[in-house]
Amino acid sequence: MDLAFFVVNFGYSKSEYQELTEAEKLFIRKEHEKKSINDTTYIRDAVFNAVTNALRKKGSRFQELFKKRPARADKEFNQEAMSIVLEVEERDGKSWVDKIYQANGIKTPKSGGG
């Protein structure tokens, strides 16, 4: 029965199956179980979402199946950019901030809170 499971699900030959230890067989079975559960959960969520969207009230928004996540920041790039900004500030002061405000037609905020 075990051999049939491994042949059908993973394409193992009889010799490959016999080379596996009992612990390896258990780990493979557990991972296969996790995969089955995840696949079933994804299908359930997709069907639920599709039914919800099909039965939604007129004019209401669709529900997305997957929420959009912002892209992860590139830490190396950010650290390099910060070092460049700090270097420019050390050399020229914070005049670059004033130039950005002027280019956008915005008054430079004054510190002091009021």
C-alpha positions as CSV (number, residue, x, y, z in Angstrom):
1,M,0.0,0.0,0.0
2,D,2.8,2.4,0.8
3,L,4.6,1.6,-2.4
4,A,1.4,2.3,-4.4
5,F,1.1,5.8,-2.7
6,F,4.7,6.7,-3.6
7,V,4.5,5.4,-7.1
8,V,1.2,7.2,-7.9
9,N,1.9,10.5,-6.2
10,F,5.6,10.9,-6.7
11,G,6.6,8.6,-9.5
12,Y,9.0,6.6,-7.4
13,S,10.2,3.2,-8.6
14,K,10.3,0.2,-6.3
15,S,14.1,0.5,-5.8
16,E,13.8,4.2,-5.0
17,Y,11.0,3.5,-2.5
18,Q,13.1,0.8,-0.8
19,E,16.0,3.2,-0.4
20,L,13.9,5.6,1.7
21,T,14.1,5.3,5.5
22,E,10.9,5.3,7.6
23,A,11.6,8.8,8.8
24,E,12.0,10.0,5.2
25,K,8.7,8.4,4.2
26,L,7.0,10.1,7.2
27,F,8.4,13.5,6.2
28,I,7.3,13.1,2.6
29,R,3.8,12.0,3.7
30,K,3.6,15.1,6.0
31,E,4.7,17.5,3.3
32,H,2.2,15.9,0.9
33,E,-0.5,16.3,3.5
34,K,0.5,20.0,3.9
35,K,0.4,20.6,0.2
36,S,-3.0,19.0,-0.1
37,I,-4.4,21.1,2.7
38,N,-3.0,24.3,1.2
39,D,-4.3,23.4,-2.3
40,T,-7.8,22.7,-0.8
41,T,-7.7,26.0,1.1
42,Y,-6.8,28.0,-2.0
43,I,-9.6,26.4,-4.0
44,R,-12.1,27.0,-1.1
45,D,-11.0,30.7,-1.0
46,A,-11.2,31.1,-4.7
47,V,-14.7,29.5,-4.9
48,F,-15.9,31.6,-2.0
49,N,-14.6,34.7,-3.6
50,A,-16.2,33.9,-6.9
51,V,-19.6,33.2,-5.4
52,T,-19.4,36.4,-3.3
53,N,-18.5,38.4,-6.4
54,A,-21.3,36.8,-8.4
55,L,-23.9,37.5,-5.8
56,R,-22.8,41.0,-4.9
57,K,-25.2,43.8,-5.0
58,K,-25.3,46.0,-8.1
59,G,-22.8,48.8,-7.9
60,S,-20.8,47.3,-5.1
61,R,-17.1,46.6,-5.6
62,F,-15.5,43.3,-6.5
63,Q,-13.6,41.6,-3.7
64,E,-10.0,40.8,-4.7
65,L,-8.9,37.2,-4.2
66,F,-5.4,38.3,-3.1
67,K,-4.7,41.5,-1.3
68,K,-2.1,43.6,-3.0
69,R,1.0,44.0,-1.0
70,P,3.6,46.7,-1.4
71,A,6.9,45.6,-2.9
72,R,9.6,45.0,-0.4
73,A,12.2,47.7,0.0
74,D,15.7,47.1,-1.2
75,K,17.7,47.6,2.0
76,E,21.1,47.9,0.2
77,F,19.7,50.6,-2.2
78,N,18.1,52.5,0.7
79,Q,21.3,52.4,2.8
80,E,23.3,53.6,-0.1
81,A,20.8,56.4,-0.9
82,M,20.8,57.5,2.8
83,S,24.6,57.6,2.9
84,I,24.6,59.8,-0.3
85,V,21.9,62.1,1.3
86,L,23.9,62.4,4.5
87,E,27.1,63.1,2.6
88,V,25.4,65.9,0.5
89,E,23.9,67.4,3.7
90,E,27.2,67.4,5.4
91,R,28.9,69.1,2.4
92,D,26.1,71.5,1.3
93,G,23.7,71.7,4.2
94,K,20.0,71.2,3.8
95,S,19.7,73.6,0.9
96,W,18.6,70.7,-1.4
97,V,15.4,70.5,0.6
98,D,14.6,74.2,0.0
99,K,15.3,73.7,-3.8
100,I,12.7,70.9,-3.9
101,Y,10.1,73.1,-2.2
102,Q,10.9,76.0,-4.6
103,A,10.7,73.8,-7.7
104,N,7.2,72.6,-6.6
105,G,6.0,76.1,-5.7
106,I,5.6,75.4,-2.0
107,K,6.7,77.6,0.9
108,T,9.5,76.2,3.0
109,P,8.0,75.2,6.4
110,K,9.5,77.0,9.3
111,S,10.4,74.9,12.4
112,G,9.0,76.1,15.7
113,G,5.5,74.4,15.6
114,G,3.4,77.4,15.1
